[in-house]
Each structure stands twice: as structure tokens, then as C-alpha cells.
Amino acid sequence: MNLILFGPPAAGKGTQAKRLVAERGYIQLSTGDMLRAARASGSELGQRVAQIMDSGALVSDEIVNALIDEKLTQHKGAPGFIFDGYPRTIAQAEALDALLAKHGAQIDLVIRLEVDEPALIARVAKRFAEEGRADDNPESFKVRLKAYNDQTAPLVAFYKAQGKLKGVDGMASMDAVAASIAAVIEGR
Ligand code: AMP
């Protein structure tokens, strides 16, 4: 079972992915987490992406596709993968299909967390005040939302055309969102 948790930044994808890991043993593949780990380690890749990430823009497709390729190989035989924050462009979605096909697998389900932008902006302002993540500052978050609307939102049509897209109300409580996601997975 390979699923994509889809939605704009700060929609709650990471939180829900972690619950699925705890409850179902799936492997979470978050390119944002991988890039932050690269930065924390001070690697050459981390240094290369730091400025782009802080600005709120997307790093190149080549970089994130390579990270995912490596993880799919590393976790061969896992019961399922949850893609969180990836793919974010049509080119990434096509690369993911090709990478999974190499392992005889495919995307089974795309769950879209539906949220409204004003609420998201408020959520991120709160997170910035609490955690101080550089790319949560209001200027960067505007860039992240624009990148989502321009480059990532077209994936809705891409996965709808494949009959894989399901929506859940992302504005509900954390537990209610988790219950909706479980219902979608089980009702597949
Ligand atoms: P996230 O935590 O998923 O919001 O990712 C934080 C930042 O990492 C993004 O604003 C991008 O700069 C970069 N990033 C993460 N995932 C991707 C991706 N799939 N494609 C391009 N850039 C990404």
C-alpha cells in the first residue's frame, strides 16, 4: 500500500503520516525531513539547499527524486510507503511512478487534506511563534504557498485522472482527520 498525503504546506501531512507509521508500520518518506537532516549534518547537499529552503522555493526535482530513489531501495520489502511533501511537481510525480515501477510497485491512493488558506496562514504564524522555523516566517510562507499553488496543485488533476484522488477535511481535529484517513484507506 503506497499512498501520498497531499496538500499545501502546514496542512498536517507530517502529523498524519507519523500516526500511520505508528499504527500501520508504513515507512514515511518526507523529502522536507530528509533535506532538513542533510542541512543538520552539514553535508554538501545540505549547504546547497539551505538558502532555497529558507526562501520557501522548491529545490530541484533531481535532488528530491534521488533522495526518494535511495530510500525506496533502502526500505525494499516495506509494507507500504507514505509520501509526505513529495511529489510536488508533475515531473516528480512522473519520476515517482517510474521509480516505483522499478520495484514492481505503484501509487495506490492519494489523500488530499483540504484546508483553507487563511486558516493555514494563521496555523503557520502560530508555529513560527512557537518553533521559529525559518521558512515559516510570513514572507517565506507566502512563497511556499505560491509554489504550492503554481507547481503542486496541478497534481490534483494528474491523480484525479488516474482515479486515485480522495479528499478529507483537513480542518477537523487531528483525531477526526486521522479517522477520515483510516476510513479512506479501509474503504479503498
Ligand atoms: P516541507 O517540510 O515538506 O514543507 O519542505 C520544506 C522545504 O523543503 C520546501 O519548502 C522546499 O524548499 C523543500 N522541499 C521539500 N520537499 C520538496 C519537494 N518534493 N520538491 C522540492 N522541494 C522540496
Boltz pocket constraint, residues with backbone or C-beta under 6 A from the ligand:
constraints:
  - pocket:
      binder: B
      contacts: [[A, 9], [A, 10], [A, 31], [A, 32], [A, 33], [A, 35], [A, 52], [A, 53], [A, 54], [A, 56], [A, 57], [A, 58], [A, 59], [A, 60], [A, 61], [A, 64], [A, 84], [A, 85], [A, 86], [A, 87], [A, 88], [A, 92], [A, 135], [A, 144]]
      max_distance: 6.0
